[in-house]
Amino acid sequence: MPDLIPFDEITHLFTDFEHTAWRLETQRGYATDRVSPNWPRFQRGETFGYDPASPWHVGVREQTQAGKRYGRVRLVDDPPTEGQRFLLATGLGNVAAGEDIRNLYRTDAVRIGLPDYDFWLFDSRTLVKFVIDDQGVTLGVQVLEDAESVVRACQARDAALHFAVPTSQFQAQVPSVG
């Protein structure tokens, strides 16, 4: 089993990748979201959009303007959890920055055999697999570059993208969001 390393040790991959950075999000909620300054705003019902000062939006914009692609598929329960509603509410800002975010109901993800863990896939050759506890806290990540792990992640990405719905369209279908 590969070593568990802190997420901070792989952040260079978000600028070093050559073509694509893609994520599968499987959690019902993330601890980092609950401590975000946007969490209280979300609970008050405020709306979110593109923030040119947001470090994530700046990074996505710079990379996509350089011709690279950012994308992700988020699994959503029916009905969505509070954490998933937060991601739906804040996701359009990421989309405006240049990220392709799509959503897929968890029942569909299970039906098509998607993994039950989060990961980033960089250039279809580097897999960063998250280890997350029951409270949504990231304990660390594993960096995998072996062919079997990477091919499985590529297959999961392709299947997820085939069935997932773009965020704006998905948001319109969820009555408690949008």
Disulfide bonds with the S-S distance in Angstrom:
none
